[in-house]
Amino acid sequence: MRPSKRAPDEMRAVSFERGVMRHAEGSCLVKFGDTHVLVSATLEERLPPWLKGQGRGWVTAEYSMLPRATHDRTRRESTTGKQSGRTQEIQRLIGRSLRSVTDLVAMGEKQITIDCDVLQADGGTRTASITGAWIALHDCLSWMKSRSMIKEMPLKQHVAAVSCGIYEGTPVLDLDYAEDSVAETDANFVMTGTGGIVEIQGTAEKTPFTQDELLSLLSLARSGVDQLVSLQKLAIG
């Protein structure tokens, strides 16, 4: 039995609240159960120097956790003078995931920066960030299109992410912290709305997992992403 009493293929309650930040071109408060992430999308005229003159835009991301997003206070990375390896890994993952479904040429020579700030963490902060970031990016691009800054929407399809793992010998979907902290296997799946795989991150925390177990996790992830994409579609109307 899972600590949350959920079925193995049951996700936590998921919600998206759009337009929560007055000044951002796109924003979303995403909740995966007790994991809450505030996402904003900012349109910028500047581009990375290596992209200038290439006739295409860029989507990048930054990720952070508030000090009391977790059980114990986490020291702000700004006070240490550098980002942790985990933070850098997650924000690069978010950026890659969004760029995989964005026509950068259609964006023009502009950059959109996605900020993901974890307000409360209970497992799955990176998957919630990616899923909510797609909505913030969508709304930012819609803002640009409504002002004739772009001719067509550069988003080619949906992208969402979900965690899966093996908990007490059973493959389960959307791990919360109680499961994630003791799972035998922990994996994150980033997928498109049409079934394409963007990225898989999987680790055997205790016992190496088998090919059959990997396929079971992949099947669960596909089901979870399908649910998330349906909720994204409802959220944007």
Buried (B, 14 or more C-beta within 10 A) or exposed (E): EBEBEBEEBBBBEBEBBBEBBEEBBBBBBBBBBBBBBBBBBBBEEEBEEEBEEEEBBBBBBBBBBBEEBBEEEBEEEEEEEEBEEEBEBBBEBBBBBBBBBBBBEBBBBBBBBBBBBBBBBBBBBBBBBBBBBBBBBBBBBBBBBEEEEBEEBBBBBBBBBBBBBBBEEEBBBBBBBBBBEBBBBBBBBBBBBEEEBBBBBBEBBEEEBEEEBBEBBBBBBBBBBBBBBEBBEEBBE
